[in-house]
Amino acid sequence: MVKEIERAGIPVVHMCTVTPISVTVGANRIIPTIAIPHPLGNPSLPPDEEYALRKRLVTDALHALASHVEDQTVFEGTGSSV
């Protein structure tokens, strides 16, 4: 689905916990996320820290969306290091 949307001229960011799968399916912009049960958060964090984590992930995704890529790119941003 990601490839078809891109083919239509709409850039897509694929956010996932298992980046090799994204590479296999051909996603061009890949953002690593946190964990399989909670890809865009960490419920064990205090609410303010989890909010900051989610905000970093969305910021990383927006940066990837605005980036021109020629080949598949895994964006290793601040959100993926938590």
All heavy atoms as a GROMACS GRO file, in nm:
protein
  614
    1MET      N    1   0.082  -0.118   0.000
    1MET     CA    2   0.000   0.000   0.000
    1MET      C    3   0.088   0.126   0.000
    1MET      O    4   0.058   0.222  -0.069
    1MET     CB    5  -0.092   0.000   0.122
    1MET     CG    6  -0.176   0.122   0.133
    1MET     SD    7  -0.331   0.104   0.053
    1MET     CE    8  -0.442   0.109   0.186
    2VAL      N    9   0.196   0.125   0.079
    2VAL     CA   10   0.287   0.239   0.087
    2VAL      C   11   0.341   0.273  -0.052
    2VAL      O   12   0.343   0.389  -0.093
    2VAL     CB   13   0.402   0.210   0.186
    2VAL    CG1   14   0.508   0.318   0.181
    2VAL    CG2   15   0.348   0.196   0.327
    3LYS      N   16   0.384   0.172  -0.125
    3LYS     CA   17   0.441   0.194  -0.258
    3LYS      C   18   0.339   0.252  -0.354
    3LYS      O   19   0.370   0.338  -0.436
    3LYS     CB   20   0.497   0.063  -0.312
    3LYS     CG   21   0.623   0.018  -0.240
    3LYS     CD   22   0.666  -0.120  -0.283
    3LYS     CE   23   0.724  -0.117  -0.421
    3LYS     NZ   24   0.782  -0.246  -0.461
    4GLU      N   25   0.215   0.208  -0.346
    4GLU     CA   26   0.111   0.258  -0.436
    4GLU      C   27   0.079   0.405  -0.407
    4GLU      O   28   0.057   0.483  -0.499
    4GLU     CB   29  -0.016   0.173  -0.425
    4GLU     CG   30   0.001   0.034  -0.484
    4GLU     CD   31   0.041   0.036  -0.631
    4GLU    OE1   32  -0.016   0.116  -0.708
    4GLU    OE2   33   0.129  -0.042  -0.668
    5ILE      N   34   0.075   0.441  -0.281
    5ILE     CA   35   0.048   0.581  -0.245
    5ILE      C   36   0.163   0.669  -0.296
    5ILE      O   37   0.140   0.775  -0.353
    5ILE     CB   38   0.028   0.596  -0.093
    5ILE    CG1   39  -0.099   0.521  -0.050
    5ILE    CG2   40   0.020   0.742  -0.053
    5ILE    CD1   41  -0.117   0.511   0.100
    6GLU      N   42   0.287   0.623  -0.275
    6GLU     CA   43   0.403   0.696  -0.325
    6GLU      C   44   0.398   0.708  -0.477
    6GLU      O   45   0.431   0.812  -0.533
    6GLU     CB   46   0.533   0.627  -0.283
    6GLU     CG   47   0.562   0.638  -0.136
    6GLU     CD   48   0.661   0.748  -0.102
    6GLU    OE1   49   0.717   0.812  -0.193
    6GLU    OE2   50   0.682   0.770   0.018
    7ARG      N   51   0.359   0.601  -0.543
    7ARG     CA   52   0.352   0.600  -0.690
    7ARG      C   53   0.252   0.706  -0.740
    7ARG      O   54   0.269   0.763  -0.847
    7ARG     CB   55   0.312   0.462  -0.739
    7ARG     CG   56   0.352   0.434  -0.882
    7ARG     CD   57   0.320   0.294  -0.928
    7ARG     NE   58   0.315   0.190  -0.828
    7ARG     CZ   59   0.412   0.099  -0.809
    7ARG    NH1   60   0.519   0.100  -0.883
    7ARG    NH2   61   0.399   0.005  -0.716
    8ALA      N   62   0.152   0.736  -0.659
    8ALA     CA   63   0.053   0.838  -0.694
    8ALA      C   64   0.106   0.979  -0.668
    8ALA      O   65   0.035   1.077  -0.693
    8ALA     CB   66  -0.076   0.815  -0.616
    9GLY      N   67   0.227   0.989  -0.615
    9GLY     CA   68   0.289   1.120  -0.592
    9GLY      C   69   0.270   1.175  -0.453
    9GLY      O   70   0.301   1.292  -0.428
   10ILE      N   71   0.221   1.094  -0.362
   10ILE     CA   72   0.200   1.138  -0.224
   10ILE      C   73   0.309   1.075  -0.137
   10ILE      O   74   0.316   0.952  -0.126
   10ILE     CB   75   0.061   1.096  -0.173
   10ILE    CG1   76  -0.047   1.154  -0.264
   10ILE    CG2   77   0.042   1.139  -0.028
   10ILE    CD1   78  -0.185   1.098  -0.239
   11PRO      N   79   0.396   1.156  -0.074
   11PRO     CA   80   0.499   1.098   0.011
   11PRO      C   81   0.438   1.032   0.134
   11PRO      O   82   0.339   1.080   0.189
   11PRO     CB   83   0.588   1.216   0.048
   11PRO     CG   84   0.507   1.337   0.022
   11PRO     CD   85   0.403   1.301  -0.080
   12VAL      N   86   0.500   0.922   0.176
   12VAL     CA   87   0.449   0.844   0.289
   12VAL      C   88   0.564   0.813   0.385
   12VAL      O   89   0.675   0.786   0.342
   12VAL     CB   90   0.389   0.710   0.239
   12VAL    CG1   91   0.348   0.621   0.355
   12VAL    CG2   92   0.271   0.736   0.148
   13VAL      N   93   0.535   0.818   0.514
   13VAL     CA   94   0.630   0.775   0.616
   13VAL      C   95   0.573   0.649   0.679
   13VAL      O   96   0.458   0.647   0.723
   13VAL     CB   97   0.652   0.883   0.724
   13VAL    CG1   98   0.742   0.830   0.834
   13VAL    CG2   99   0.710   1.008   0.663
   14HIS      N  100   0.652   0.544   0.682
   14HIS     CA  101   0.610   0.419   0.744
   14HIS      C  102   0.675   0.411   0.881
   14HIS      O  103   0.796   0.402   0.893
   14HIS     CB  104   0.653   0.300   0.656
   14HIS     CG  105   0.586   0.174   0.691
   14HIS    ND1  106   0.654   0.060   0.721
   14HIS    CD2  107   0.455   0.142   0.701
   14HIS    CE1  108   0.568  -0.037   0.748
   14HIS    NE2  109   0.447   0.011   0.736
   15MET      N  110   0.593   0.418   0.987
   15MET     CA  111   0.643   0.410   1.124
   15MET      C  112   0.620   0.267   1.172
   15MET      O  113   0.508   0.217   1.167
   15MET     CB  114   0.570   0.511   1.212
   15MET     CG  115   0.588   0.653   1.165
   15MET     SD  116   0.495   0.772   1.261
   15MET     CE  117   0.598   0.783   1.407
   16CYS      N  118   0.728   0.202   1.218
   16CYS     CA  119   0.716   0.062   1.254
   16CYS      C  120   0.822   0.022   1.356
   16CYS      O  121   0.923   0.090   1.373
   16CYS     CB  122   0.729  -0.025   1.131
   16CYS     SG  123   0.891  -0.009   1.057
   17THR      N  124   0.797  -0.090   1.421
   17THR     CA  125   0.893  -0.141   1.519
   17THR      C  126   0.990  -0.239   1.457
   17THR      O  127   1.100  -0.256   1.508
   17THR     CB  128   0.819  -0.211   1.636
   17THR    OG1  129   0.734  -0.310   1.582
   17THR    CG2  130   0.737  -0.113   1.715
   18VAL      N  131   0.954  -0.302   1.349
   18VAL     CA  132   1.041  -0.401   1.283
   18VAL      C  133   1.079  -0.344   1.146
   18VAL      O  134   1.012  -0.371   1.046
   18VAL     CB  135   0.971  -0.538   1.271
   18VAL    CG1  136   1.068  -0.642   1.216
   18VAL    CG2  137   0.916  -0.583   1.407
   19THR      N  138   1.185  -0.267   1.142
   19THR     CA  139   1.222  -0.197   1.020
   19THR      C  140   1.257  -0.290   0.903
   19THR      O  141   1.231  -0.253   0.788
   19THR     CB  142   1.336  -0.097   1.043
   19THR    OG1  143   1.446  -0.164   1.100
   19THR    CG2  144   1.289   0.015   1.135
   20PRO      N  145   1.314  -0.410   0.925
   20PRO     CA  146   1.341  -0.496   0.809
   20PRO      C  147   1.215  -0.532   0.730
   20PRO      O  148   1.222  -0.549   0.608
   20PRO     CB  149   1.405  -0.621   0.871
   20PRO     CG  150   1.468  -0.572   0.997
   20PRO     CD  151   1.373  -0.465   1.047
   21ILE      N  152   1.102  -0.538   0.796
   21ILE     CA  153   0.977  -0.566   0.724
   21ILE      C  154   0.943  -0.447   0.634
   21ILE      O  155   0.904  -0.465   0.519
   21ILE     CB  156   0.862  -0.598   0.821
   21ILE    CG1  157   0.889  -0.731   0.892
   21ILE    CG2  158   0.727  -0.601   0.748
   21ILE    CD1  159   0.791  -0.764   1.002
   22SER      N  160   0.960  -0.327   0.684
   22SER     CA  161   0.934  -0.208   0.604
   22SER      C  162   1.025  -0.203   0.482
   22SER      O  163   0.982  -0.165   0.373
   22SER     CB  164   0.954  -0.081   0.687
   22SER     OG  165   0.858  -0.075   0.787
   23VAL      N  166   1.150  -0.240   0.502
   23VAL     CA  167   1.244  -0.242   0.390
   23VAL      C  168   1.198  -0.347   0.288
   23VAL      O  169   1.199  -0.321   0.168
   23VAL     CB  170   1.387  -0.271   0.441
   23VAL    CG1  171   1.482  -0.295   0.324
   23VAL    CG2  172   1.437  -0.156   0.527
   24THR      N  173   1.155  -0.462   0.336
   24THR     CA  174   1.112  -0.569   0.247
   24THR      C  175   0.991  -0.529   0.163
   24THR      O  176   0.984  -0.561   0.045
   24THR     CB  177   1.078  -0.697   0.328
   24THR    OG1  178   1.196  -0.737   0.399
   24THR    CG2  179   1.033  -0.809   0.239
   25VAL      N  180   0.897  -0.456   0.223
   25VAL     CA  181   0.777  -0.417   0.149
   25VAL      C  182   0.801  -0.295   0.061
   25VAL      O  183   0.715  -0.256  -0.016
   25VAL     CB  184   0.654  -0.394   0.240
   25VAL    CG1  185   0.618  -0.518   0.316
   25VAL    CG2  186   0.674  -0.276   0.331
   26GLY      N  187   0.917  -0.232   0.073
   26GLY     CA  188   0.953  -0.124  -0.017
   26GLY      C  189   0.920   0.016   0.029
   26GLY      O  190   0.914   0.107  -0.053
   27ALA      N  191   0.899   0.036   0.158
   27ALA     CA  192   0.873   0.171   0.208
   27ALA      C  193   0.996   0.258   0.184
   27ALA      O  194   1.109   0.212   0.202
   27ALA     CB  195   0.839   0.167   0.356
   28ASN      N  196   0.975   0.382   0.143
   28ASN     CA  197   1.087   0.472   0.115
   28ASN      C  198   1.135   0.548   0.238
   28ASN      O  199   1.253   0.570   0.254
   28ASN     CB  200   1.049   0.573   0.006
   28ASN     CG  201   1.044   0.508  -0.130
   28ASN    OD1  202   1.116   0.414  -0.156
   28ASN    ND2  203   0.959   0.560  -0.216
   29ARG      N  204   1.044   0.590   0.323
   29ARG     CA  205   1.078   0.666   0.444
   29ARG      C  206   1.032   0.585   0.564
   29ARG      O  207   0.912   0.565   0.582
   29ARG     CB  208   1.009   0.802   0.443
   29ARG     CG  209   1.056   0.894   0.335
   29ARG     CD  210   0.964   1.018   0.329
   29ARG     NE  211   0.997   1.102   0.217
   29ARG     CZ  212   0.953   1.081   0.092
   29ARG    NH1  213   0.871   0.980   0.067
   29ARG    NH2  214   0.989   1.161  -0.005
   30ILE      N  215   1.127   0.541   0.645
   30ILE     CA  216   1.096   0.451   0.756
   30ILE      C  217   1.141   0.515   0.887
   30ILE      O  218   1.254   0.560   0.899
   30ILE     CB  219   1.166   0.314   0.736
   30ILE    CG1  220   1.126   0.254   0.602
   30ILE    CG2  221   1.136   0.221   0.853
   30ILE    CD1  222   1.213   0.138   0.557
   31ILE      N  223   1.050   0.518   0.984
   31ILE     CA  224   1.080   0.568   1.118
   31ILE      C  225   1.068   0.451   1.215
   31ILE      O  226   0.960   0.394   1.232
   31ILE     CB  227   0.980   0.678   1.161
   31ILE    CG1  228   0.987   0.798   1.070
   31ILE    CG2  229   1.003   0.718   1.307
   31ILE    CD1  230   1.109   0.884   1.086
   32PRO      N  231   1.179   0.413   1.281
   32PRO     CA  232   1.169   0.308   1.384
   32PRO      C  233   1.090   0.361   1.504
   32PRO      O  234   1.107   0.476   1.545
   32PRO     CB  235   1.315   0.283   1.423
   32PRO     CG  236   1.397   0.341   1.313
   32PRO     CD  237   1.316   0.454   1.257
   33THR      N  238   1.004   0.277   1.558
   33THR     CA  239   0.925   0.317   1.674
   33THR      C  240   0.969   0.238   1.797
   33THR      O  241   1.072   0.173   1.795
   33THR     CB  242   0.775   0.303   1.646
   33THR    OG1  243   0.747   0.168   1.607
   33THR    CG2  244   0.731   0.398   1.536
   34ILE      N  245   0.889   0.238   1.901
   34ILE     CA  246   0.932   0.193   2.033
   34ILE      C  247   0.925   0.041   2.053
   34ILE      O  248   1.027  -0.023   2.071
   34ILE     CB  249   0.850   0.264   2.143
   34ILE    CG1  250   0.855   0.416   2.124
   34ILE    CG2  251   0.897   0.225   2.281
   34ILE    CD1  252   0.995   0.474   2.114
   35ALA      N  253   0.809  -0.016   2.053
   35ALA     CA  254   0.793  -0.159   2.081
   35ALA      C  255   0.667  -0.210   2.014
   35ALA      O  256   0.574  -0.133   1.988
   35ALA     CB  257   0.786  -0.183   2.232
   36ILE      N  258   0.662  -0.339   1.988
   36ILE     CA  259   0.548  -0.397   1.918
   36ILE      C  260   0.414  -0.369   1.988
   36ILE      O  261   0.320  -0.326   1.922
   36ILE     CB  262   0.570  -0.547   1.891
   36ILE    CG1  263   0.680  -0.563   1.785
   36ILE    CG2  264   0.441  -0.615   1.846
   36ILE    CD1  265   0.725  -0.704   1.760
   37PRO      N  266   0.402  -0.388   2.119
   37PRO     CA  267   0.271  -0.362   2.179
   37PRO      C  268   0.237  -0.213   2.188
   37PRO      O  269   0.121  -0.176   2.196
   37PRO     CB  270   0.280  -0.424   2.317
   37PRO     CG  271   0.426  -0.431   2.347
   37PRO     CD  272   0.496  -0.445   2.215
   38HIS      N  273   0.339  -0.125   2.186
   38HIS     CA  274   0.316   0.020   2.198
   38HIS      C  275   0.410   0.093   2.103
   38HIS      O  276   0.507   0.154   2.146
   38HIS     CB  277   0.340   0.066   2.342
   38HIS     CG  278   0.262  -0.008   2.443
   38HIS    ND1  279   0.127   0.013   2.462
   38HIS    CD2  280   0.296  -0.107   2.530
   38HIS    CE1  281   0.083  -0.068   2.556
   38HIS    NE2  282   0.183  -0.143   2.598
   39PRO      N  283   0.381   0.090   1.973
   39PRO     CA  284   0.476   0.147   1.877
   39PRO      C  285   0.497   0.298   1.893
   39PRO      O  286   0.605   0.347   1.869
   39PRO     CB  287   0.415   0.114   1.741
   39PRO     CG  288   0.272   0.084   1.767
   39PRO     CD  289   0.264   0.032   1.907
   40LEU      N  290   0.395   0.370   1.932
   40LEU     CA  291   0.407   0.515   1.942
   40LEU      C  292   0.398   0.566   2.085
   40LEU      O  293   0.354   0.678   2.109
   40LEU     CB  294   0.301   0.584   1.856
   40LEU     CG  295   0.315   0.559   1.706
   40LEU    CD1  296   0.202   0.624   1.630
   40LEU    CD2  297   0.449   0.607   1.656
   41GLY      N  298   0.445   0.488   2.178
   41GLY     CA  299   0.443   0.533   2.317
   41GLY      C  300   0.508   0.432   2.408
   41GLY      O  301   0.556   0.328   2.367
   42ASN      N  302   0.510   0.468   2.536
   42ASN     CA  303   0.564   0.381   2.639
   42ASN      C  304   0.482   0.406   2.765
   42ASN      O  305   0.507   0.501   2.839
   42ASN     CB  306   0.712   0.412   2.663
   42ASN     CG  307   0.774   0.322   2.766
   42ASN    OD1  308   0.706   0.253   2.839
   42ASN    ND2  309   0.906   0.325   2.773
   43PRO      N  310   0.383   0.322   2.792
   43PRO     CA  311   0.292   0.346   2.904
   43PRO      C  312   0.360   0.341   3.041
   43PRO      O  313   0.302   0.384   3.140
   43PRO     CB  314   0.186   0.238   2.891
   43PRO     CG  315   0.246   0.133   2.806
   43PRO     CD  316   0.347   0.200   2.719
   44SER      N  317   0.483   0.291   3.048
   44SER     CA  318   0.551   0.288   3.177
   44SER      C  319   0.615   0.423   3.212
   44SER      O  320   0.659   0.444   3.325
   44SER     CB  321   0.659   0.179   3.179
   44SER     OG  322   0.761   0.209   3.087
   45LEU      N  323   0.617   0.515   3.118
   45LEU     CA  324   0.672   0.649   3.144
   45LEU      C  325   0.567   0.736   3.211
   45LEU      O  326   0.447   0.717   3.192
   45LEU     CB  327   0.712   0.715   3.012
   45LEU     CG  328   0.830   0.656   2.936
   45LEU    CD1  329   0.848   0.729   2.803
   45LEU    CD2  330   0.957   0.665   3.018
   46PRO      N  331   0.612   0.836   3.287
   46PRO     CA  332   0.517   0.935   3.340
   46PRO      C  333   0.451   1.007   3.221
   46PRO      O  334   0.511   1.018   3.114
   46PRO     CB  335   0.605   1.031   3.420
   46PRO     CG  336   0.732   0.958   3.446
   46PRO     CD  337   0.748   0.859   3.334
   47PRO      N  338   0.330   1.056   3.241
   47PRO     CA  339   0.256   1.118   3.129
   47PRO      C  340   0.334   1.226   3.054
   47PRO      O  341   0.330   1.231   2.931
   47PRO     CB  342   0.131   1.175   3.196
   47PRO     CG  343   0.110   1.090   3.316
   47PRO     CD  344   0.249   1.052   3.362
   48ASP      N  345   0.406   1.312   3.123
   48ASP     CA  346   0.477   1.419   3.053
   48ASP      C  347   0.592   1.365   2.968
   48ASP      O  348   0.618   1.414   2.858
   48ASP     CB  349   0.528   1.525   3.151
   48ASP     CG  350   0.619   1.470   3.259
   48ASP    OD1  351   0.604   1.351   3.297
   48ASP    OD2  352   0.707   1.545   3.306
   49GLU      N  353   0.659   1.261   3.015
   49GLU     CA  354   0.767   1.200   2.937
   49GLU      C  355   0.713   1.124   2.816
   49GLU      O  356   0.773   1.125   2.708
   49GLU     CB  357   0.852   1.108   3.024
   49GLU     CG  358   0.936   1.182   3.125
   49GLU     CD  359   1.019   1.089   3.212
   49GLU    OE1  360   1.057   0.979   3.164
   49GLU    OE2  361   1.044   1.125   3.328
   50GLU      N  362   0.600   1.056   2.835
   50GLU     CA  363   0.541   0.985   2.721
   50GLU      C  364   0.494   1.084   2.615
   50GLU      O  365   0.511   1.062   2.496
   50GLU     CB  366   0.425   0.894   2.763
   50GLU     CG  367   0.376   0.814   2.643
   50GLU     CD  368   0.270   0.714   2.673
   50GLU    OE1  369   0.193   0.732   2.768
   50GLU    OE2  370   0.262   0.617   2.597
   51TYR      N  371   0.438   1.196   2.657
   51TYR     CA  372   0.397   1.299   2.563
   51TYR      C  373   0.518   1.348   2.483
   51TYR      O  374   0.511   1.362   2.361
   51TYR     CB  375   0.331   1.415   2.637
   51TYR     CG  376   0.292   1.528   2.545
   51TYR    CD1  377   0.173   1.525   2.473
   51TYR    CD2  378   0.375   1.639   2.529
   51TYR    CE1  379   0.138   1.627   2.387
   51TYR    CE2  380   0.340   1.742   2.443
   51TYR     CZ  381   0.222   1.736   2.373
   51TYR     OH  382   0.188   1.836   2.288
   52ALA      N  383   0.629   1.371   2.551
   52ALA     CA  384   0.751   1.417   2.484
   52ALA      C  385   0.801   1.311   2.385
   52ALA      O  386   0.846   1.344   2.275
   52ALA     CB  387   0.859   1.451   2.586
   53LEU      N  388   0.793   1.185   2.424
   53LEU     CA  389   0.834   1.076   2.336
   53LEU      C  390   0.747   1.073   2.210
   53LEU      O  391   0.799   1.066   2.098
   53LEU     CB  392   0.823   0.943   2.410
   53LEU     CG  393   0.838   0.816   2.326
   53LEU    CD1  394   0.978   0.810   2.265
   53LEU    CD2  395   0.810   0.693   2.410
   54ARG      N  396   0.618   1.081   2.227
   54ARG     CA  397   0.527   1.081   2.112
   54ARG      C  398   0.550   1.203   2.023
   54ARG      O  399   0.549   1.192   1.900
   54ARG     CB  400   0.382   1.077   2.159
   54ARG     CG  401   0.344   0.944   2.220
   54ARG     CD  402   0.203   0.946   2.275
   54ARG     NE  403   0.172   0.820   2.335
   54ARG     CZ  404   0.056   0.759   2.322
   54ARG    NH1  405  -0.040   0.813   2.251
   54ARG    NH2  406   0.035   0.643   2.379
   55LYS      N  407   0.575   1.316   2.086
   55LYS     CA  408   0.601   1.437   2.008
   55LYS      C  409   0.729   1.421   1.926
   55LYS      O  410   0.733   1.462   1.810
   55LYS     CB  411   0.611   1.557   2.102
   55LYS     CG  412   0.626   1.688   2.029
   55LYS     CD  413   0.623   1.805   2.125
   55LYS     CE  414   0.636   1.936   2.048
   55LYS     NZ  415   0.629   2.051   2.137
   56ARG      N  416   0.834   1.360   1.982
   56ARG     CA  417   0.958   1.336   1.908
   56ARG      C  418   0.933   1.245   1.790
   56ARG      O  419   0.986   1.268   1.681
   56ARG     CB  420   1.065   1.277   1.999
   56ARG     CG  421   1.133   1.378   2.088
   56ARG     CD  422   1.259   1.323   2.151
   56ARG     NE  423   1.243   1.194   2.216
   56ARG     CZ  424   1.211   1.176   2.343
   56ARG    NH1  425   1.191   1.280   2.423
   56ARG    NH2  426   1.201   1.054   2.393
   57LEU      N  427   0.854   1.140   1.810
   57LEU     CA  428   0.826   1.048   1.699
   57LEU      C  429   0.751   1.118   1.586
   57LEU      O  430   0.783   1.100   1.469
   57LEU     CB  431   0.745   0.928   1.750
   57LEU     CG  432   0.823   0.826   1.831
   57LEU    CD1  433   0.728   0.730   1.902
   57LEU    CD2  434   0.920   0.751   1.743
   58VAL      N  435   0.653   1.199   1.620
   58VAL     CA  436   0.578   1.272   1.518
   58VAL      C  437   0.668   1.374   1.448
   58VAL      O  438   0.663   1.390   1.327
   58VAL     CB  439   0.452   1.338   1.577
   58VAL    CG1  440   0.385   1.432   1.478
   58VAL    CG2  441   0.353   1.231   1.623
   59THR      N  442   0.754   1.441   1.525
   59THR     CA  443   0.848   1.536   1.466
   59THR      C  444   0.943   1.464   1.371
   59THR      O  445   0.972   1.514   1.260
   59THR     CB  446   0.927   1.608   1.577
   59THR    OG1  447   0.835   1.678   1.660
   59THR    CG2  448   1.027   1.706   1.520
   60ASP      N  449   0.992   1.348   1.411
   60ASP     CA  450   1.078   1.268   1.322
   60ASP      C  451   1.004   1.231   1.194
   60ASP      O  452   1.060   1.238   1.084
   60ASP     CB  453   1.124   1.139   1.392
   60ASP     CG  454   1.223   1.163   1.503
   60ASP    OD1  455   1.276   1.276   1.515
   60ASP    OD2  456   1.248   1.068   1.580
   61ALA      N  457   0.878   1.193   1.207
   61ALA     CA  458   0.799   1.155   1.090
   61ALA      C  459   0.777   1.274   0.997
   61ALA      O  460   0.787   1.261   0.875
   61ALA     CB  461   0.665   1.096   1.133
   62LEU      N  462   0.750   1.390   1.053
   62LEU     CA  463   0.732   1.509   0.970
   62LEU      C  464   0.862   1.547   0.900
   62LEU      O  465   0.860   1.588   0.783
   62LEU     CB  466   0.680   1.626   1.054
   62LEU     CG  467   0.536   1.611   1.104
   62LEU    CD1  468   0.502   1.723   1.202
   62LEU    CD2  469   0.440   1.609   0.988
   63HIS      N  470   0.974   1.533   0.969
   63HIS     CA  471   1.105   1.559   0.906
   63HIS      C  472   1.127   1.462   0.790
   63HIS      O  473   1.170   1.502   0.682
   63HIS     CB  474   1.216   1.545   1.009
   63HIS     CG  475   1.353   1.546   0.949
   63HIS    ND1  476   1.412   1.661   0.901
   63HIS    CD2  477   1.441   1.447   0.927
   63HIS    CE1  478   1.531   1.630   0.851
   63HIS    NE2  479   1.550   1.501   0.867
   64ALA      N  480   1.096   1.335   0.812
   64ALA     CA  481   1.113   1.234   0.706
   64ALA      C  482   1.020   1.264   0.589
   64ALA      O  483   1.059   1.252   0.473
   64ALA     CB  484   1.085   1.095   0.761
   65LEU      N  485   0.898   1.305   0.618
   65LEU     CA  486   0.800   1.336   0.514
   65LEU      C  487   0.847   1.451   0.427
   65LEU      O  488   0.826   1.452   0.306
   65LEU     CB  489   0.666   1.370   0.579
   65LEU     CG  490   0.544   1.377   0.489
   65LEU    CD1  491   0.518   1.244   0.422
   65LEU    CD2  492   0.424   1.422   0.569
   66ALA      N  493   0.914   1.548   0.487
   66ALA     CA  494   0.961   1.665   0.413
   66ALA      C  495   1.095   1.641   0.344
   66ALA      O  496   1.140   1.726   0.268
   66ALA     CB  497   0.974   1.783   0.509
   67SER      N  498   1.158   1.527   0.368
   67SER     CA  499   1.289   1.497   0.311
   67SER      C  500   1.276   1.431   0.174
   67SER      O  501   1.193   1.342   0.156
   67SER     CB  502   1.367   1.404   0.403
   67SER     OG  503   1.388   1.463   0.528
   68HIS      N  504   1.360   1.474   0.082
   68HIS     CA  505   1.365   1.410  -0.049
   68HIS      C  506   1.453   1.286  -0.036
   68HIS      O  507   1.564   1.294   0.015
   68HIS     CB  508   1.422   1.505  -0.153
   68HIS     CG  509   1.440   1.441  -0.287
   68HIS    ND1  510   1.332   1.414  -0.369
   68HIS    CD2  511   1.549   1.396  -0.350
   68HIS    CE1  512   1.376   1.357  -0.479
   68HIS    NE2  513   1.508   1.344  -0.470
   69VAL      N  514   1.404   1.172  -0.079
   69VAL     CA  515   1.482   1.049  -0.075
   69VAL      C  516   1.484   0.987  -0.213
   69VAL      O  517   1.388   0.994  -0.288
   69VAL     CB  518   1.427   0.947   0.029
   69VAL    CG1  519   1.435   1.002   0.170
   69VAL    CG2  520   1.284   0.908  -0.001
   70GLU      N  521   1.598   0.929  -0.248
   70GLU     CA  522   1.613   0.857  -0.374
   70GLU      C  523   1.593   0.707  -0.353
   70GLU      O  524   1.539   0.638  -0.437
   70GLU     CB  525   1.752   0.882  -0.433
   70GLU     CG  526   1.774   1.026  -0.479
   70GLU     CD  527   1.690   1.062  -0.601
   70GLU    OE1  528   1.665   0.974  -0.685
   70GLU    OE2  529   1.648   1.178  -0.609
   71ASP      N  530   1.640   0.658  -0.240
   71ASP     CA  531   1.632   0.516  -0.206
   71ASP      C  532   1.563   0.501  -0.072
   71ASP      O  533   1.535   0.599  -0.003
   71ASP     CB  534   1.773   0.456  -0.197
   71ASP     CG  535   1.846   0.463  -0.331
   71ASP    OD1  536   1.784   0.427  -0.433
   71ASP    OD2  537   1.963   0.504  -0.332
   72GLN      N  538   1.541   0.378  -0.032
   72GLN     CA  539   1.482   0.353   0.100
   72GLN      C  540   1.573   0.413   0.206
   72GLN      O  541   1.695   0.396   0.202
   72GLN     CB  542   1.466   0.204   0.124
   72GLN     CG  543   1.359   0.140   0.039
   72GLN     CD  544   1.347  -0.007   0.067
   72GLN    OE1  545   1.445  -0.079   0.062
   72GLN    NE2  546   1.228  -0.051   0.096
   73THR      N  547   1.512   0.483   0.300
   73THR     CA  548   1.588   0.550   0.406
   73THR      C  549   1.523   0.521   0.539
   73THR      O  550   1.404   0.542   0.557
   73THR     CB  551   1.592   0.703   0.382
   73THR    OG1  552   1.643   0.727   0.250
   73THR    CG2  553   1.678   0.772   0.485
   74VAL      N  554   1.604   0.474   0.633
   74VAL     CA  555   1.559   0.456   0.772
   74VAL      C  556   1.609   0.578   0.847
   74VAL      O  557   1.730   0.600   0.859
   74VAL     CB  558   1.614   0.326   0.834
   74VAL    CG1  559   1.569   0.315   0.980
   74VAL    CG2  560   1.568   0.205   0.755
   75PHE      N  561   1.516   0.660   0.897
   75PHE     CA  562   1.550   0.780   0.970
   75PHE      C  563   1.568   0.744   1.117
   75PHE      O  564   1.472   0.712   1.185
   75PHE     CB  565   1.440   0.886   0.954
   75PHE     CG  566   1.433   0.944   0.816
   75PHE    CD1  567   1.363   0.877   0.715
   75PHE    CD2  568   1.496   1.063   0.787
   75PHE    CE1  569   1.356   0.932   0.588
   75PHE    CE2  570   1.490   1.117   0.659
   75PHE     CZ  571   1.419   1.051   0.559
   76GLU      N  572   1.690   0.750   1.163
   76GLU     CA  573   1.723   0.718   1.303
   76GLU      C  574   1.717   0.846   1.383
   76GLU      O  575   1.818   0.908   1.411
   76GLU     CB  576   1.860   0.654   1.313
   76GLU     CG  577   1.873   0.523   1.240
   76GLU     CD  578   1.800   0.406   1.307
   76GLU    OE1  579   1.760   0.420   1.424
   76GLU    OE2  580   1.781   0.305   1.240
   77GLY      N  581   1.597   0.890   1.419
   77GLY     CA  582   1.581   1.015   1.490
   77GLY      C  583   1.584   0.996   1.640
   77GLY      O  584   1.608   0.888   1.692
   78THR      N  585   1.558   1.103   1.711
   78THR     CA  586   1.562   1.100   1.856
   78THR      C  587   1.455   1.009   1.915
   78THR      O  588   1.475   0.950   2.020
   78THR     CB  589   1.544   1.242   1.914
   78THR    OG1  590   1.422   1.295   1.866
   78THR    CG2  591   1.660   1.332   1.876
   79GLY      N  592   1.341   0.998   1.849
   79GLY     CA  593   1.232   0.916   1.902
   79GLY      C  594   1.264   0.768   1.903
   79GLY      O  595   1.216   0.692   1.986
   80SER      N  596   1.350   0.724   1.811
   80SER     CA  597   1.378   0.581   1.802
   80SER      C  598   1.482   0.534   1.901
   80SER      O  599   1.507   0.416   1.915
   80SER     CB  600   1.427   0.547   1.660
   80SER     OG  601   1.545   0.619   1.631
   81SER      N  602   1.545   0.626   1.974
   81SER     CA  603   1.652   0.586   2.064
   81SER      C  604   1.604   0.562   2.207
   81SER      O  605   1.682   0.535   2.294
   81SER     CB  606   1.761   0.693   2.064
   81SER     OG  607   1.708   0.815   2.114
   82VAL      N  608   1.475   0.573   2.230
   82VAL     CA  609   1.421   0.556   2.366
   82VAL      C  610   1.387   0.410   2.389
   82VAL      O  611   1.341   0.341   2.304
   82VAL     CB  612   1.297   0.645   2.387
   82VAL    CG1  613   1.236   0.619   2.522
   82VAL    CG2  614   1.336   0.789   2.373
   0.00000   0.00000   0.00000
